[in-house]
Amino acid sequence: MSTLRGPAPHSSPADLRHFLGLCLGSLGVVFGDIGTSPLYAMKECFNGVHSVPATSANVLGVVSLIFWSLTLVISVKYLAYVMRADNRGEGGILALMAMADHGQRKTVRLGLVTALGLFGAALLYGDGMITPAISVLSAVEGVEIAAPDMQRYVVPVTIVILIGLFLFQRRGTAGVGAVFGPVMLLWFGVLAALGVMWIVREPTVLAALNPHYGFDFFVRNGGKGFLVLGAVFLCVTGGEALYADMGHFGVRPIRWTWFALAMPALVLHYFGQGAVLLRDPAAASHPFYSMAPSWALYPLVGLATLATVIASQAVITGAFSLTRQAAMLGFLPRTRIAHTSASEIGQIYVPAVNWLLMLATIGLVLGFGTSSGLAAAYGIAVTMTMVITTLLAFVVARRRWSWPLAAAVGLTLVFLVPDLGFLGANLIKIADGGWVPLAVGAIVFAAMATWNRGRAVLSERIRARTVPLDRFMKASANTTRVPGTAVFMTGNPDGTPPALVQNHQHNHVIHKTILLLTVRTEEVAWVKKEQRLQIDLLPNGFVRYRAHFGFMEDPDIPKLLSENPPPHYDPETTTYFLGRETVLAAGGMARWRVALFSFLARNAQRATAFFGIPANRVMEIGADIEM
């Protein structure tokens, strides 16, 4: 399990090198989003839509709020608590939902836990749109300080960089993955160096370590101070990535990298930005770039742009992984997924998601124009997801860890109070553009819920029409048998597949070996090899296979059959029979949902490609199903 990765006591030098390699890799992938937040977080507190003047008291108050937000939300909530929810080594909100709802999802309609998890996952697509836009745009805006005449080129250059980023996705990250870690190591080193340089000049900023300054900030600024929390929250965006990417690197490397490098660098840098503002409140328009000497400005813009591209890469890859998990768990239709690495299973490319994200990201850059404009829309989707993560973690603590109610409620409230505070402060952003990620989340949630319910209703309709297997075997006992193996894929392992009944009725023959194959996706990331397959040998040449895959696995049916061949199996003479249903509205769901389900079904990846079945060995048998 990934939670065990990392050097054990008295580990060998090779183990230590492997562990350090994982730490460096996590620095390049996991911490990119939160690591580039200094480009815009402090700026929005003092120069954003709902900002406060950069007085000494306000600066110390904001720096204190940022420090304690990083400590409570990232260090305590995610690193120490949420990442204990290890779904066979995998993390992320869908993995957490699967743990919380394990064994509970029995009906056609979504339960509360599943609905919460789906909505949180849907909101992450809105985050995936805004993060590349605001990150790259805020980095490129640095040229305005050195050359104000270049301002008109900021948006075009940003769009060119984003187009290049999304075009690159088809090649995968394997080729440049080794570069990501060292570049981000340099980035965090520069953040820390700039911070130390300014803290030495203005050491009074260290007083912000005292949480009193944070409380005093709210007392003095009242409602306006509360709204500044929406900008303070930008310093912890990317917290979900720490959990979502847990399976790629393991818990220990991520924790060590955060406490040993990422957090110290961020804290030093934010305190350094505070020192700059204590010296020069006018630097509030660009506190990040105001820290750099004039000779270092252009190199810093270049490094910041590279860091934001890497951060965006991680968010885009996260959207790919989220889509894959949702499809495997039955919340999105099958979609084409390309593996971009022969050795790293997590490196995938989802063309449909890639191009939709590219169009949405470019549209956001054109629509908002500046990083401050995007910051006004950024945060509300992420805060909602963090609230949902806290609630799901509570369910896991009760159902899976068997925590006492008082302990689970008490700790949940500790995290929920700041989560709800951040959410309340961000709600004001709805009118300023926050509706965009919420609208995207609502659309994705409607698609997920409709697809899940549609599949359940469709399965019930098919089950109601299914002929019991023993009755079919009796009816077909004297039917002519033709050589070869016929594989009938069915969602109901106990009944006769409708495609088998129709084939028998029309052709009046059946194959010598009839394999009834049911594929189940379990609510765990990986299924152990010994739990992969159940085989039942039935009379009259019938064989029943029940195959189990995790939501992070790719079902390869020909490989499964080759490793576990049925009697008389020959892959060259095996025919796969698949049902292809046409959905008709009949009151089982609202008409608009039937139309949406039909649209998703028509555009889903063909089962042959999804299950790795050779297209020239497949026969599809159609049927009309009323829903």
DRENTIMAR-943117 format. One line per 10 residues: number of its first residue (from 1); their letters; for each residue x negated, y negated, z negated of C-alpha. Coordinates in steps of 0.2 Angstrom, whole numbers, plus 5000, padded with zeros to 4 digits. Layout:
BEGIN
NUM> A> X,Y,Z; ...
END
This chain:
BEGIN
1> MSTLRGPAPH> 5000,5000,5000; 4994,4983,5004; 4996,4977,4986; 4981,4988,4982; 4969,4980,4994; 4955,4971,4987; 4938,4975,4979; 4940,4987,4964; 4928,4986,4949; 4911,4992,4955
11> SSPADLRHFL> 4916,4992,4973; 4903,4995,4986; 4896,4980,4997; 4906,4987,5012; 4922,4985,5001; 4918,4968,4996; 4914,4963,5014; 4931,4970,5019; 4940,4960,5005; 4931,4944,5010
21> GLCLGSLGVV> 4936,4947,5028; 4954,4949,5022; 4952,4933,5012; 4945,4923,5027; 4959,4930,5039; 4972,4925,5027; 4965,4907,5026; 4967,4906,5045; 4985,4913,5046; 4994,4912,5029
31> FGDIGTSPLY> 4988,4895,5023; 4989,4885,5039; 5006,4877,5036; 5003,4872,5018; 4985,4867,5022; 4990,4854,5035; 5003,4846,5024; 4991,4832,5018; 4993,4825,5035; 5010,4818,5032
41> AMKECFNGVH> 5016,4823,5014; 5009,4808,5004; 5012,4796,5019; 5030,4800,5018; 5031,4796,5000; 5025,4778,5002; 5029,4774,5021; 5044,4785,5025; 5062,4783,5026; 5066,4784,5008
51> SVPATSANVL> 5049,4778,5001; 5043,4768,4986; 5030,4754,4985; 5012,4760,4983; 5010,4753,4965; 4997,4761,4953; 5011,4768,4943; 5020,4775,4958; 5004,4783,4965; 5000,4792,4949
61> GVVSLIFWSL> 5018,4798,4948; 5018,4805,4965; 5001,4813,4964; 5007,4821,4947; 5023,4827,4955; 5013,4835,4970; 5001,4843,4958; 5014,4851,4947; 5024,4856,4963; 5010,4866,4970
71> TLVISVKYLA> 5007,4874,4952; 5025,4879,4949; 5032,4883,4966; 5017,4891,4975; 5005,4897,4961; 5019,4903,4948; 5034,4906,4959; 5027,4914,4975; 5010,4920,4970; 5014,4927,4953
81> YVMRADNRGE> 5033,4932,4954; 5040,4933,4971; 5026,4943,4979; 5029,4957,4966; 5044,4961,4977; 5033,4972,4989; 5044,4982,5001; 5031,4996,5006; 5018,4982,5008; 5029,4970,5018
91> GGILALMAMA> 5036,4953,5012; 5047,4939,5019; 5065,4935,5016; 5073,4950,5026; 5061,4962,5017; 5067,4954,5000; 5085,4955,5006; 5083,4974,5010; 5076,4977,4993; 5090,4967,4984
101> DHGQRKTVRL> 5104,4975,4995; 5096,4993,4996; 5110,5005,4995; 5124,4992,4993; 5128,4988,5011; 5142,5000,5014; 5156,4991,5023; 5159,4982,5039; 5159,4965,5031; 5143,4957,5025
111> GLVTALGLFG> 5140,4957,5006; 5135,4941,4997; 5117,4947,4996; 5116,4951,5014; 5124,4935,5019; 5112,4925,5009; 5097,4934,5016; 5103,4932,5034; 5106,4913,5031; 5089,4911,5024
121> AALLYGDGMI> 5081,4920,5038; 5092,4910,5051; 5086,4893,5043; 5067,4899,5046; 5070,4897,5065; 5074,4879,5062; 5058,4877,5052; 5049,4886,5066; 5055,4872,5078; 5050,4858,5067
131> TPAISVLSAV> 5033,4863,5060; 5023,4864,5077; 5031,4847,5082; 5027,4837,5066; 5010,4845,5063; 5003,4842,5080; 5011,4825,5081; 5004,4819,5064; 4987,4825,5069; 4987,4816,5086
141> EGVEIAAPDM> 4993,4800,5078; 4976,4798,5070; 4970,4790,5086; 4981,4775,5083; 4969,4770,5069; 4953,4770,5079; 4961,4764,5095; 4979,4756,5093; 4980,4754,5112; 4981,4773,5113
151> QRYVVPVTIV> 4998,4774,5104; 5008,4776,5120; 4998,4792,5124; 5002,4801,5107; 5018,4809,5113; 5012,4815,5130; 4996,4822,5123; 5006,4831,5109; 5018,4839,5122; 5003,4845,5132
161> ILIGLFLFQR> 4995,4853,5117; 5012,4861,5112; 5014,4868,5130; 4997,4875,5130; 5000,4883,5113; 5016,4892,5119; 5009,4897,5135; 4995,4905,5126; 5007,4916,5116; 5008,4930,5129
171> RGTAGVGAVF> 4989,4933,5127; 4991,4936,5108; 4980,4930,5094; 4968,4945,5094; 4955,4935,5105; 4954,4920,5094; 4959,4928,5078; 4941,4928,5072; 4940,4909,5075; 4955,4905,5065
181> GPVMLLWFGV> 4948,4909,5048; 4931,4899,5050; 4940,4884,5057; 4952,4884,5042; 4938,4886,5030; 4930,4871,5038; 4946,4862,5037; 4949,4865,5018; 4930,4861,5015; 4933,4844,5023
191> LAALGVMWIV> 4949,4841,5013; 4940,4845,4997; 4925,4834,5002; 4936,4819,5007; 4945,4821,4990; 4929,4822,4979; 4922,4807,4988; 4937,4796,4984; 4940,4803,4966; 4922,4798,4962
201> REPTVLAALN> 4926,4781,4968; 4942,4780,4958; 4942,4793,4944; 4957,4785,4935; 4968,4795,4948; 4964,4810,4937; 4976,4804,4924; 4990,4811,4936; 4986,4828,4929; 4997,4823,4914
211> PHYGFDFFVR> 5015,4828,4919; 5020,4812,4909; 5017,4802,4925; 5029,4812,4935; 5043,4810,4922; 5039,4792,4920; 5041,4790,4939; 5059,4795,4939; 5063,4784,4924; 5056,4769,4932
221> NGGKGFLVLG> 5063,4772,4950; 5079,4780,4946; 5089,4787,4961; 5076,4781,4974; 5063,4790,4964; 5074,4806,4965; 5075,4804,4984; 5056,4803,4985; 5056,4822,4980; 5061,4825,4998
231> AVFLCVTGGE> 5044,4819,5003; 5035,4827,4989; 5042,4844,4994; 5032,4843,5010; 5017,4847,5000; 5024,4865,4997; 5031,4869,5014; 5023,4885,5020; 5026,4893,5003; 5037,4906,5012
241> ALYADMGHFG> 5023,4910,5024; 5013,4916,5009; 5026,4929,5006; 5031,4933,5024; 5013,4937,5029; 5009,4948,5013; 5009,4964,5024; 4995,4958,5035; 4982,4955,5022; 4989,4961,5005
251> VRPIRWTWFA> 4993,4952,4989; 4976,4951,4981; 4967,4943,4996; 4981,4930,4997; 4981,4927,4978; 4962,4925,4977; 4961,4914,4993; 4974,4902,4985; 4967,4901,4968; 4948,4901,4973
261> LAMPALVLHY> 4949,4890,4988; 4966,4883,4996; 4973,4876,4980; 4957,4868,4973; 4954,4860,4990; 4972,4853,4992; 4973,4847,4974; 4956,4838,4976; 4962,4830,4993; 4979,4824,4986
271> FGQGAVLLRD> 4970,4816,4971; 4958,4809,4984; 4973,4801,4994; 4980,4794,4977; 4963,4786,4974; 4963,4778,4991; 4980,4771,4988; 4975,4765,4971; 4961,4755,4979; 4971,4750,4994
281> PAAASHPFYS> 4990,4751,4994; 4990,4745,5012; 4983,4762,5017; 5000,4770,5014; 5003,4770,5033; 4990,4783,5036; 4982,4788,5019; 4974,4804,5027; 4964,4796,5040; 4960,4781,5029
291> MAPSWALYPL> 4950,4792,5018; 4937,4795,5033; 4922,4784,5037; 4924,4775,5054; 4911,4786,5062; 4920,4802,5057; 4938,4797,5063; 4937,4805,5080; 4930,4821,5074; 4943,4822,5060
301> VGLATLATVI> 4957,4819,5073; 4950,4834,5083; 4948,4845,5068; 4966,4840,5062; 4973,4844,5079; 4964,4861,5079; 4970,4865,5062; 4988,4860,5066; 4988,4871,5081; 4982,4886,5070
311> ASQAVITGAF> 4996,4882,5058; 5009,4881,5072; 5002,4898,5078; 5006,4906,5062; 5024,4899,5061; 5027,4905,5079; 5020,4922,5075; 5032,4922,5060; 5047,4919,5071; 5042,4934,5082
321> SLTRQAAMLG> 5040,4945,5066; 5057,4939,5059; 5065,4943,5076; 5058,4960,5076; 5064,4964,5058; 5081,4957,5062; 5083,4968,5077; 5077,4983,5068; 5089,4980,5054; 5103,4978,5066
331> FLPRTRIAHT> 5106,4959,5064; 5100,4954,5081; 5101,4964,5098; 5086,4973,5105; 5074,4961,5113; 5058,4963,5123; 5043,4964,5112; 5026,4965,5119; 5011,4971,5108; 4996,4960,5111
341> SASEIGQIYV> 4984,4970,5102; 4980,4989,5103; 4974,4989,5085; 4984,4976,5075; 5003,4982,5075; 5008,4964,5068; 5002,4955,5083; 5017,4954,5094; 5025,4943,5107; 5044,4940,5110
351> PAVNWLLMLA> 5046,4930,5126; 5064,4924,5123; 5060,4917,5106; 5044,4909,5113; 5052,4899,5127; 5067,4894,5116; 5055,4888,5102; 5044,4878,5115; 5059,4869,5123; 5066,4865,5106
361> TIGLVLGFGT> 5049,4859,5099; 5046,4848,5115; 5064,4841,5113; 5061,4837,5095; 5045,4827,5099; 5054,4817,5113; 5069,4814,5102; 5060,4809,5086; 5044,4801,5093; 5034,4800,5077
371> SSGLAAAYGI> 5029,4812,5063; 5039,4800,5051; 5054,4803,5061; 5052,4821,5061; 5048,4821,5042; 5065,4813,5040; 5073,4830,5047; 5060,4841,5039; 5062,4850,5023; 5081,4854,5021
381> AVTMTMVITT> 5080,4871,5029; 5065,4876,5020; 5072,4870,5003; 5088,4880,5006; 5077,4896,5011; 5067,4894,4994; 5083,4893,4984; 5089,4909,4993; 5073,4917,4989; 5074,4913,4971
391> LLAFVVARRR> 5092,4920,4970; 5087,4936,4980; 5072,4938,4968; 5084,4938,4953; 5094,4952,4961; 5078,4962,4964; 5073,4959,4946; 5089,4966,4940; 5093,4980,4952; 5075,4986,4956
401> WSWPLAAAVG> 5064,4981,4941; 5078,4983,4928; 5074,4967,4919; 5085,4962,4905; 5098,4949,4910; 5091,4936,4898; 5073,4937,4905; 5079,4937,4923; 5091,4923,4921; 5078,4913,4911
411> LTLVFLVPDL> 5064,4914,4924; 5076,4911,4938; 5082,4895,4930; 5064,4889,4928; 5062,4891,4947; 5080,4886,4952; 5079,4869,4943; 5065,4862,4954; 5072,4871,4969; 5089,4863,4967
421> GFLGANLIKI> 5080,4846,4964; 5071,4847,4980; 5087,4853,4989; 5097,4838,4982; 5083,4826,4987; 5083,4833,5005; 5102,4833,5007; 5101,4814,5011; 5090,4819,5027; 5106,4827,5035
431> ADGGWVPLAV> 5111,4810,5043; 5093,4806,5048; 5090,4822,5058; 5091,4836,5045; 5107,4842,5054; 5096,4849,5068; 5088,4863,5058; 5105,4866,5049; 5114,4868,5066; 5101,4880,5073
441> GAIVFAAMAT> 5102,4890,5057; 5121,4890,5058; 5120,4896,5076; 5108,4910,5072; 5117,4915,5057; 5133,4916,5067; 5124,4927,5080; 5117,4938,5067; 5133,4941,5057; 5143,4944,5073
451> WNRGRAVLSE> 5131,4956,5080; 5130,4966,5063; 5149,4966,5062; 5152,4970,5080; 5140,4985,5079; 5149,4991,5063; 5167,4989,5071; 5161,4997,5087; 5154,5012,5077; 5170,5014,5068
461> RIRARTVPLD> 5180,5014,5085; 5168,5027,5092; 5169,5037,5077; 5188,5037,5077; 5187,5044,5095; 5173,5057,5091; 5177,5075,5094; 5171,5086,5079; 5155,5096,5084; 5161,5113,5079
471> RFMKASANTT> 5177,5111,5090; 5166,5105,5105; 5155,5120,5103; 5169,5132,5103; 5177,5124,5118; 5160,5124,5128; 5155,5142,5123; 5159,5149,5140; 5153,5134,5150; 5139,5137,5163
481> RVPGTAVFMT> 5122,5132,5155; 5109,5124,5166; 5090,5125,5163; 5082,5111,5153; 5084,5100,5138; 5097,5086,5136; 5095,5073,5123; 5111,5064,5118; 5107,5049,5107; 5121,5046,5094
491> GNPDGTPPAL> 5125,5035,5079; 5136,5048,5071; 5125,5064,5067; 5140,5074,5063; 5151,5072,5078; 5150,5075,5096; 5142,5061,5106; 5156,5054,5118; 5143,5055,5132; 5142,5074,5130
501> VQNHQHNHVI> 5161,5076,5130; 5162,5065,5146; 5148,5074,5155; 5156,5091,5151; 5173,5085,5157; 5166,5079,5173; 5152,5091,5178; 5158,5107,5169; 5141,5111,5164; 5129,5108,5149
511> HKTILLLTVR> 5110,5111,5147; 5102,5126,5139; 5096,5115,5125; 5107,5101,5118; 5098,5089,5106; 5108,5077,5096; 5097,5063,5091; 5102,5050,5078; 5089,5036,5074; 5091,5027,5058
521> TEEVAWVKKE> 5082,5011,5053; 5079,5011,5034; 5078,4996,5023; 5060,4999,5020; 5045,4992,5030; 5037,5010,5034; 5044,5027,5032; 5032,5041,5026; 5028,5054,5039; 5035,5068,5029
531> QRLQIDLLPN> 5052,5058,5028; 5052,5054,5047; 5062,5068,5054; 5076,5081,5048; 5079,5095,5060; 5095,5106,5060; 5095,5121,5071; 5114,5124,5076; 5122,5139,5086; 5124,5140,5105
541> GFVRYRAHFG> 5107,5130,5109; 5112,5115,5099; 5099,5105,5089; 5102,5090,5078; 5088,5078,5074; 5089,5064,5062; 5074,5052,5064; 5070,5038,5052; 5060,5022,5055; 5056,5007,5045
551> FMEDPDIPKL> 5060,4990,5050; 5042,4986,5055; 5040,5002,5066; 5043,5004,5084; 5053,5020,5088; 5045,5030,5101; 5057,5044,5105; 5046,5054,5118; 5031,5054,5106; 5043,5060,5092
561> LSENPPPHYD> 5049,5074,5103; 5032,5079,5108; 5026,5080,5090; 5041,5089,5085; 5047,5099,5100; 5065,5107,5100; 5066,5125,5107; 5061,5127,5126; 5056,5108,5127; 5048,5102,5142
571> PETTTYFLGR> 5046,5083,5144; 5046,5084,5163; 5064,5093,5163; 5072,5083,5149; 5086,5072,5153; 5092,5058,5141; 5110,5054,5140; 5115,5037,5134; 5132,5029,5131; 5135,5011,5138
581> ETVLAAGGMA> 5151,5003,5131; 5161,4989,5138; 5169,4979,5124; 5187,4973,5126; 5195,4961,5113; 5209,4970,5103; 5210,4961,5087; 5196,4969,5077; 5186,4953,5077; 5191,4935,5082
591> RWRVALFSFL> 5191,4932,5101; 5176,4921,5101; 5166,4933,5091; 5170,4947,5103; 5164,4936,5117; 5148,4932,5108; 5145,4950,5104; 5148,4955,5122; 5136,4941,5128; 5123,4947,5116
601> ARNAQRATAF> 5126,4965,5121; 5124,4961,5140; 5107,4952,5137; 5100,4965,5124; 5085,4975,5129; 5090,4992,5137; 5089,5006,5126; 5077,5015,5137; 5063,5002,5135; 5067,5000,5116
611> FGIPANRVME> 5065,5018,5112; 5051,5021,5125; 5061,5033,5136; 5056,5035,5154; 5069,5026,5165; 5069,5040,5178; 5074,5053,5165; 5090,5043,5159; 5108,5045,5163; 5120,5032,5157
621> IGADIEM> 5139,5036,5154; 5150,5021,5152; 5166,5019,5142; 5178,5005,5137; 5179,5001,5119; 5193,4990,5111; 5187,4979,5097
END
